[in-house]
């Protein structure tokens, strides 16, 4: 069964001003997050760190405070809205990096990960731990990773010897 709500139907069931105020408070607190990202340019080799710069910005009115408290009347404690930044490969179902952040107005984050040799199609997931539907699923440009230095070579083994 499908339910279709229009604005007039939604508010017609709210009989008192308190209920309408509660709905308005929730709607106004719902997070709007702008996400931009940039892969740091360079030669990507297997085992070498790859850096993804992510910028998160909340749509905050000038007069609003930076209160991150979630509107959750049945939650027993004060809850702050947090975001999880996750870089993963959807085809292999592998997570490469995960980081939890709280965004007041804007935030810049560097995510560092390594990849094996080959071509990789990754995704950046920005997941809100407090509001359903506020998440972002962003496809990244394909990353071509070349073969890295062989760390098992004789030269590396000789230089790894400890002196006593």
C-alpha positions as CSV (number, residue, x, y, z in Angstrom):
1,X,0.0,0.0,0.0
2,X,1.3,3.4,-0.9
3,X,0.7,6.6,1.0
4,X,1.0,10.0,-0.6
5,X,1.3,13.0,1.6
6,X,0.9,16.5,0.5
7,X,1.8,19.5,2.7
8,X,-1.8,20.2,3.5
9,X,-2.5,16.6,4.4
10,X,0.5,16.4,6.6
11,X,-0.3,19.5,8.6
12,X,-4.1,18.9,8.7
13,X,-3.6,16.1,11.3
14,X,-1.6,18.4,13.6
15,X,-4.3,19.8,15.8
16,X,-2.3,22.0,18.1
17,X,0.4,24.6,17.7
18,X,2.8,22.5,19.8
19,X,2.7,19.6,17.2
20,X,3.2,22.0,14.3
21,X,6.1,23.7,16.2
22,X,7.7,20.2,16.8
23,X,7.5,19.4,13.1
24,X,9.0,22.8,12.1
25,X,11.8,22.3,14.6
26,X,12.7,18.9,13.1
27,X,12.5,20.1,9.5
28,X,14.7,23.2,10.3
29,X,17.3,21.0,12.1
30,X,17.5,18.4,9.3
31,X,21.1,18.7,8.0
32,X,22.0,19.9,4.5
33,X,25.6,19.0,3.8
34,X,27.6,20.1,0.8
35,X,30.4,17.6,-0.1
36,X,33.4,18.3,-2.4
37,X,36.4,16.1,-2.9
38,X,39.7,16.1,-4.6
39,X,42.2,13.3,-5.2
40,X,45.7,14.5,-4.6
41,X,47.5,14.2,-8.0
42,X,50.6,12.2,-8.4
43,X,51.9,8.8,-9.5
44,X,50.0,6.1,-7.7
45,X,52.0,3.0,-7.0
46,X,50.9,-0.1,-5.1
47,X,51.5,0.2,-1.4
48,X,52.1,4.0,-1.5
49,X,49.6,6.3,0.2
50,X,46.9,7.9,-1.8
51,X,45.3,11.0,-0.3
52,X,41.7,12.1,-0.9
53,X,40.8,15.6,0.4
54,X,37.2,16.0,1.4
55,X,35.5,19.3,2.3
56,X,32.2,19.2,4.2
57,X,30.1,22.3,4.6
58,X,26.7,22.7,6.4
59,X,24.1,25.1,5.2
60,X,23.9,27.3,8.3
61,X,22.0,30.5,8.4
62,X,23.9,33.6,9.7
63,X,21.7,33.9,12.8
64,X,21.8,30.2,13.6
65,X,24.1,28.8,16.3
66,X,26.3,25.8,15.6
67,X,24.1,23.5,17.7
68,X,24.6,20.0,16.4
69,X,22.0,18.5,18.8
70,X,19.7,16.0,17.0
71,X,16.0,16.3,17.4
72,X,15.2,12.9,18.9
73,X,12.6,13.3,21.7
74,X,12.7,9.6,22.6
75,X,16.5,9.2,22.7
76,X,17.5,9.1,26.4
77,X,20.5,11.5,26.1
78,X,21.7,14.5,24.2
79,X,22.9,13.3,20.8
80,X,25.2,15.2,18.4
81,X,25.0,14.6,14.6
82,X,28.1,12.8,13.4
83,X,29.2,11.9,9.9
84,X,31.1,8.8,8.8
85,X,33.4,9.3,5.8
86,X,34.0,5.9,4.1
87,X,36.0,5.2,1.0
88,X,35.3,1.8,-0.5
89,X,35.3,-0.4,-3.5
90,X,31.7,-1.5,-4.2
91,X,32.6,-4.3,-6.6
92,X,35.0,-6.1,-4.1
93,X,33.0,-4.9,-1.1
94,X,36.1,-3.7,0.6
95,X,36.5,-0.6,2.8
96,X,39.7,1.3,2.5
97,X,39.3,4.1,5.1
98,X,36.7,5.2,7.6
99,X,36.6,8.3,9.7
100,X,34.0,9.8,12.0
101,X,33.6,13.6,12.1
102,X,31.4,16.3,13.4
103,X,30.7,19.3,11.1
104,X,29.9,22.7,12.6
105,X,30.1,25.0,9.6
106,X,32.8,23.6,7.4
107,X,35.5,21.0,7.7
108,X,38.4,19.8,5.6
109,X,39.5,16.2,6.0
110,X,42.4,14.2,4.4
111,X,41.7,10.5,4.0
112,X,44.7,8.3,3.3
113,X,44.6,4.7,1.9
114,X,46.6,2.3,-0.3
115,X,45.6,0.2,-3.3
116,X,47.1,-2.8,-5.1
117,X,48.2,-2.6,-8.7
118,X,45.3,-2.2,-11.2
119,X,42.4,0.1,-12.1
120,X,40.1,0.9,-9.2
121,X,36.6,2.5,-9.2
122,X,36.0,3.7,-5.7
123,X,33.1,5.5,-4.0
124,X,33.1,8.1,-1.2
125,X,30.2,7.5,1.2
126,X,29.2,10.3,3.6
127,X,26.9,8.7,6.1
128,X,24.9,10.5,8.8
129,X,24.5,8.6,12.1
130,X,21.4,10.5,13.1
131,X,19.1,11.3,10.2
132,X,17.8,8.9,7.5
133,X,18.2,10.1,4.0
134,X,21.0,12.7,4.7
135,X,23.7,10.4,3.2
136,X,25.8,10.9,0.1
137,X,27.1,8.3,-2.3
138,X,29.8,9.8,-4.6
139,X,31.6,7.9,-7.3
140,X,35.3,8.8,-7.7
141,X,37.2,8.9,-10.9
142,X,38.9,5.7,-11.8
143,X,42.4,5.4,-10.2
144,X,45.2,3.7,-12.1
145,X,47.7,2.2,-9.7
146,X,51.1,1.0,-11.1
147,X,53.3,-1.7,-9.6
148,X,55.2,-0.5,-6.6
149,X,58.8,-1.3,-5.5
150,X,59.4,-4.9,-4.4
151,X,60.1,-4.7,-0.7
152,X,61.6,-8.2,-0.6
153,X,64.7,-7.4,-2.6
154,X,68.1,-8.2,-1.3
155,X,69.0,-4.5,-0.9
156,X,66.1,-3.9,1.4
157,X,66.9,-7.0,3.4
158,X,70.5,-5.9,3.9
159,X,69.5,-2.4,5.0
160,X,67.0,-3.8,7.5
161,X,69.7,-5.5,9.5
162,X,70.0,-4.0,13.0
163,X,73.3,-3.1,14.4
164,X,74.2,-4.2,18.0
